[in-house]
């Protein structure tokens, strides 16, 4: 099994990897499918199902799908061009994707929110259709946004979870047990094995440059979030808080108001800065999702800013280790809030952050696996019930607490020798089973929990 660090950490836009990035990517994939089929196209229609319908407006799913059909992608997203394109589409009811004829598309009528039963493959389903001049469907595809910006067609999903068809990698571990066995037999760290896998698929210089860019985008996102205030969009009138907390923490330095536990406030501030940027539709990195994008950057920032001896030269080791853990969770369970609740998002992110921190603090592979297990174990059962379908409440603060748990988990693991009762594999399987048993209303539908017990205005 191989899942690249650049698949786990993808540069994209907020507010949701599953509901914003995924649909945009799916729409782009459909354009490619159209370009490859010799039909006379005249229009496009689509339908959003399951969680994409229930929280689609709050997650900008309709907007993202329309922009995807216009040719936009998360990686190269330009906000100014996107606004101009949307205005044109709404005014002319026409899409103008490159390499295809002008296509009739009325946003209000041709993109339907279907609140019926989920499509069979996943809670995040969407169907896109191309039509001829008579309005008959001549090409159709079903897509599933399976978390973290990953998209699969109906056929790909039916073929199995592992669709990687590339050349074999040196260390193809599919479980934490296999990962530890390979580390022991090879004498390599988890990061070193992950790096060897990456380099076998990608030029070493590209890999190094790519990882540096991931951290740069993460850090830029933190910095933007810590200097920006105001009200987040969406109607809840949620105030940005990261800037105010940061300013207060700086002002309290060296005074009798400063206390050791305020390091937790710094971690929360870093994480909340990212997720406030995400909620505002800014540029973020999936880690492993947008809804959980603040945890891993916050742990890295905490380590670099507050731990003596930390160096940016080790950020690659952190991210490679974190990606290895995230890949195990995705392959054996889920990183999708719509599929398994927030345990699959913030829980997975905390496990990744704990593993990465443990690694750069000198942890053994066994201690790293233990750190990931502790962090994930203490997110088991966490629901995904965003108020008003927005990635704001409880999502923003939840990332801060996820970062704090990640640091605590790494610290606890480093106090031991790596031996522990519950293996990471068992914890991941428990998360999968818990997600499968969880009622749909607690899995990113905004139909239960906080979403119905907190006033929306």
N, C-alpha and C positions, 0 to 999 in steps of 0.2 A: 504494500500500500504506500503510495506517495502523494502527499499533498504539500505543494510548495508553500514556502513562507510568504510568497507573493500572492497566493490564493487566500491564505488565512488573514493576511494584512493587506487590504486593498484600499487604495486612495479613492474616495468617493464623496458623496454629498449626503447631507441629512435630509429628513430626520430618521430614516429607517433603511437598513440594508436590505431587509426582506421586502418591505413595502414601497420603498422609493428606488433604491439601486436595482433590485432584482427585476421589477417590472420594466424599468428603462432598458436594462440589458436584454430582457426577453423581447421587447419590441424591436430592438436593434437586430436580434437574431432572426425575427420574422421578416424584417426587410431583406436580410441576406438570403433567406429562403425564397422570397419573392424574386429576387434578382436571379436566382439559380433555376427558376421554373419559367418556361416560355409561354406565358399566358398574357392576354390583353387585360391588364388591370384597370379598374376605374374607381375603386373605393376600398376603404378598410372599415371593419367593425371589430368590436371586442367586448368581452364580458369579464368582470372580476368576481371571484367566488370566495366563499369562506372568509377567512380573516382579512383578505385583501378587500372584500366588500365591507365588512363590519367596521374596520378602522381605516378604510381607504382614504376618506377625506382628511382625517386628522394626520395621516401619514403622507399626504400628497401623492397617493398612488395614481390617481387620475392624471394629475399634472405630469408625473414622471413617465407614465405610459405614453401620453401624447407627445412629450418631448423625445422619447425613444423612437416613436414612429416618425418623428421629424429628423432623426439622425443623430441625436445627442447621446453621449455616453458619460457615465459618472467620472471616469478617469480624466477626461478632457473637458469637463463641463465648464461653460462660460455663462455666468449668470446674466450678463447684459444681453448676449445673443439669444439666450433662452427666453427672456422676457419679450424680446422683439418677435421671436418666432411664435410664441404663444399668442401674442396680440394679433399677428397675421392670420393664424389658424382660426381664432375665434371670429375674426372679421370676415374672412373669405370662405370658411368651411372647407379649406383645402390644405392638404399636406404636400410638401414639396421635397421628398427625400432624394438624395443624390442617387443617380443611376436608375431611377424609376420615373414613370410619368406622373403628372399631377394627379392626386388622388382625392376623391370626395370624402370628407370626414367632418361630420357635425358633432362637436364634443358632447353636447347635451344628449343627443339621440344615439350616437354610434359607439359610445362606451358605457356599458350598462353595469350597474352594481347589482349583482344577483345575490339576494339574501336567503336563498334556498339552501339545501344541503351542500356540504363541501363536495368538491370534486373528489374522486376516489383516491387519488395519489397522495395528496398533502393538503393541509389547511390553507395554504397560500396558492391558489390555482387561478389561472387566467386562460382565456381562449381568444385567439386572434384569427380573424378571417379576412381574406381578400376577395373582393367581388368584381364582377364584370359590369358592363354598361347597363345590363338589365337588373342589377342588384343581386344576382345569384352568386352564391359562394363557390369560388373556383379553387381556393387554397385555404387550408385551415390547419392550425397547430395548437395543441394544449401545452402550456408551460407551467412549471411549478417553481416558485421562489422558495428555496429550501433552507434559507438562513445565511447570513453573512454575505449577501450579494450573489450567492451561488444560484444558478438557474439550470434546470434540467427539463427536457421535453418529456412528454408522457412515455415515449418509448425508452428513453435513457433511464428514467426513474424505474420503469418496469424491469430493466435489465439488471438492476442491482445498485447498491450504494457505491461500489468502487468501479468507476467508469474509466479509470486511468489506463491508457493503452500505450504508454510510452515505454522506452527501454527500461530494463530492470535497473534498480538502484542498489548500491552496495549494502545498505542496511534497511531492508523492507519490513520493518516491524509494524504489526497490526494491533498489537496490544502492549500494555505497559510491561507485562511479564516478558514478552519477546524483546522489548526495548532494553530491559535490565539484563537479560541474558546476553544480548549482543554487546552491550557496554562492558560486561564482565569479560567476555571472551576476546573482545578486540582491544580492551584497555583504553577505549576512547570515551570521552564524555558524551552526554546526550547531544550537546551542541555540535561537537565534532562529527558525530555520525550524521546529524541533520545537515551539516554543511557539506559533507561528502556526497550525500544524496542530491543536494541542490546543485553542486558543481558538476555532477555527472549529467545533469540536464541543461545547465546554463553555464556560460563562460564565467570564470571566477571573478573577473573584473566587473562584469555586469551584476553578479550576485552581490558583491561588496558595495557597489554604487547604489544598487536597488535598496539594500537594507539601510544604508545611510539616509536615503530619501524617505523611507518609511518613518524613521525617527524624526527627521527634520519636519515632516508634515505634522506628526504628532505634537512635537514641541511648539511649532508655530501655532497650532490650534490651542494649546494650553495658554500661550502668551496672549493670543487674541482674546480668549475668553476672560482672562484676568484683567484686561484693561477696558472691557466693553460693559456698559450697563444699559438699562432700559427694560422694556417689557417684551417678553417673548410672544411671537405670533400665535394665533389659533383661537383666541377668545377667552382663555382662562385668566388672562392678565397676570401671568406668573412673572414676578420680577427676577431679573438676573441678580445673582447673589455673590458670584465668585469674586468680582472686583471689590465689592464692599468688604468681604471677609479678608481678602488679601491685604487691602489697605489698612484694615484694623490690626492685622497680625504684624505688619511692618511697623506700625505706630507703637505697638506694645513691646517691641524688642527692647530689652535692657531695663524694663520697668518692673515694678512689683506685680503687674498684671500678667506677666509672662509665667507660664507653668509648663512642666515637661509634657503634660498630656496635650498641649496645643499642637504638637506635631501631627496629631490626628486631624486637626483643623486644616493644616497645610495639605495633607493628603486629600481630604475632602474637597478643598478648594481647587487643586489641580484637576481632579476628576470632574467636578461640577463645571469647571471652565470648559472642558471638552464637550460635555453633554448639553450645556447651554448653547454652545456653537452649533452642535448637531440639531438641537430643537429649532434653531433659527435657520436651518437649511444650509449651514456652512460646510466647508471642506473638512472632512474627518477621515480617519483610517478605521476600517472595520477591525475589531480586536476582541472577539472574533466577529461582532456585529456592530451596527451603529448604536443600538440601544445600550450596549455595554462598552462603548468605545472609550470611556474615560478611565477604566480600571487599570489596564496595562500601562498607558502613558503616565498615569498618576504614580504608579509604583516606581517606574523608571525615574521620573522627576524627583520623587522623594529620595531615591537612592543617590542620584547625582548631586542633589542640593544639600542633603542632610546627613549622608553617611560618609565619614572620613575614608579617604582612599579610593572613592568611586571615580571611574574614568569613562568617558564616552567611548574609549577604545573597546570597552567590554559590552557596549550596547548590542552589538551583533550577537554575542554569546547569549545575552538575555533574550533577544527576539527569536533566535533559532530554537532555544530551549522551550520558550513559550509556544512557538508554532508546533513543535513536536507534540506537546500535550494537547493543544487545541485540535490537532489532526486526529489524535486518538479519540477525543470526545466526539468529534463530528462523524468519524467513520463508524464508531460503535454505538452512538446514541444520536444526539442532535444538538445543534447550536441555535435552533429556531424557537423563538418564544411562542409562535403560533402552533408549534408541534409539541413542545414540552414545557411551556411556561418559562418564567424568568430564571429558573434554575439552570436552563440551557444557555442563557445569555450571560447574565452577571455571574452566575455560578461557574460557568466555563471560563469567563474572563478572570475571575479570582484565582482559579486553578492555574491558569496560564501565568498570571502575574506572580503567584507564589513560587511557581517552578523557576521562572526566570530570575527572580530575586535570589532564591536559594542557590542557583547556579553561580551567579556573579559574586556571591558571598563565600564561595568555596565549597558548596555542598557536593556530596557524592551523588551519583545517579540514584542511589537508594533514598537518600535524604530528599532529593528533588521530587521523586515519585511520591514520597510521604507528604511533602509540602502541598503538592497538587491535590492529593486525596483529602487532606485536612480542609483545604479551602472549599473544595466542591462539596464535601460531606455536609458542611454547615450552611449550604444553600439549598439542600434537598427539599423539595416540596414548595419552593417559592413560585407563586403565581405570577402571571402577567396580566394585569388588569388596569391599563392606563386610563386615567380620567379623561373623558371626552375623546378618547382615541389618539391623544397626543403623547409624544415621547417626552413628557415633562414631569408629571406626577404619577407615580413615585420614582420615575426612572432616574432623574438627575441626582437626587440625594442617594439613591440606591447604589450608584456607581461609587460615590464617596465611601460608603460603608463597605462595598466590595473591595476597594483598595486597602482599607484598614484591615479587613479580614485576611487579604492576601499577604500583607506584611506580617501579621501575627502568625499565620500558618507557616510562612518561611522560617520565622524565628523559632517557633516550636519544633519544627523539623530539624533545625540545626542544633537544637539542644539534645537531640537523640542520635542514635547511630544508624537510623534508617529502618530498623525493624519496627513493625507495627501490625496491629491486628487486622485492619480492613485494607485490602489491596485496592489500588486505584481502579483496576479493572472492575472489581465488585461494585465500587462506588459509581462508576460510569454506567454499569448495567442497572443499578438501582435507580439512577436518574432516568434512564430510558423507560423503565417499567413505571416509575412514578408519573412520568409525562404521559405515557399511554393510558394510565388509569385516571388522570386528571380530567375533570369535566371541561368540556369545550369552553364554557363561559369564563374559565380562569386562564385561557390560553390566547391572549392577545385578541380578544373579541370586544372588549369593553362592555361585556354583558354581566359581569359579576364583580364581587369584591369591592375594592375602593372605587371602581368605576361607577358603581350604582349607589354607593353610600356617601359620596362626596358631592356636594352641589357643583354643577358645571359653570356657575357664574357667581 
